[in-house]
Amino acid sequence: MYIPKSFALTDESEIERIFREFSFATLVTNDENGLQASHLPFEFDAERNVLISHMARANPQWRAFQNSETEALVIFQGPHGYISPQWYETELAVPTWNYVVVHVYGKPRIVEDDAEVVALLERLVAANEAQFENPWRLEAPDDWQAKMRRAIVGIEIPVSRVEAKAKMSQNRPANDVLGVIEGLEAKGQTELAKWVQQLNRTEAA
């Protein structure tokens, strides 16, 4: 990924925040059948530095990394939005797009052991149910759960490298940055406005 120095995101806590808040990501692989992509929920195991997920067994993509040594790419897309030149104080300017994106590389591994699949699913469910006052739990009959598990494939991707980019008007003068924040807030894009403000703390003060 092309990352100008001013847009490089290196704060590990911010990157992990993106994994948590924008966990529905795109898994891209390439094999003799060409490029394949699936859109999947992921959970990041920071202790082991591993991404976990699952996909339908009927999805042929998982076969691409059964015996492959080729890296896969997982793309996490954070907040993004159009930036209008009318928000700038600078007169000569063009439209652009602000965004946050993280690319994660690693060699996928199929999770074969049923107990490991159970643990993987419980972790994914717990992570996503944590937002609710009364989280749903996986407490269905064992035979029904086993049937459901046979229809999926558990996946682990040990992280080999990460590329993270936050293009948030860091290359603009302070008054232009303030205009972007105000313009985004007026459009109701408060989350994106917060990112712009956070990554331009000194310039926009």
C-alpha positions, 0 to 999 in steps of 0.5 A: 500500500502506498503510504506517504510518511505524513499518513503512516499510522504506527500507534499499535493501540490505534491499529488494534482499535481499528481491528475492534471497531471495524472488525468486518474485513476483507480476506484476499487470497491468490492461487491457481484459480486467481484472486478470491475475496471474502468478507468476514468478521475477524477478532484479533488475538493480541497475545498470540498476534493472530487474526481469527475468523471462519467462513462457510465450508461451501466457500471454495476460498479456504481450499486456497490455503490448505497447503499454501505458503502464500501470504493472504491479505486482510483489509480493515476499512475504517472511517472515510469520507469526501473532503470538499475544497470549500471547507479550506481557507486555501483558495487553490485546492482540489477535492480529496478523500480522508480514510483509515485503512489497515492491511494485515498479511499472514499465511492462513491456517485451517483450524481442524480441532473441534475444541479449537473451533469451539473456542474460536467461535465463543471468542468471536461471539463474545467480542460482538455480543459485548455491546449488549446489556444481556449478551447472547450465549452459544448454549444450543444443544450439543448435536445442533451446535456440532452440525452448525460447526460442520458447515464452517471452516475455522481460520487463523492468520498469524500476522507477519506484517501490518501496513496502516494508513490514516489520511486525515488532512495532515498535509493541510495548513491548520486553518484548512484542518479546522475547516475540514473538522467543521465541515465533517461535523456539519455533515454528521460525520462526527467519527471522521471529524474526531480522527482528523482532530486527533491526528492533527492535535498540534497543527489544529490547536 
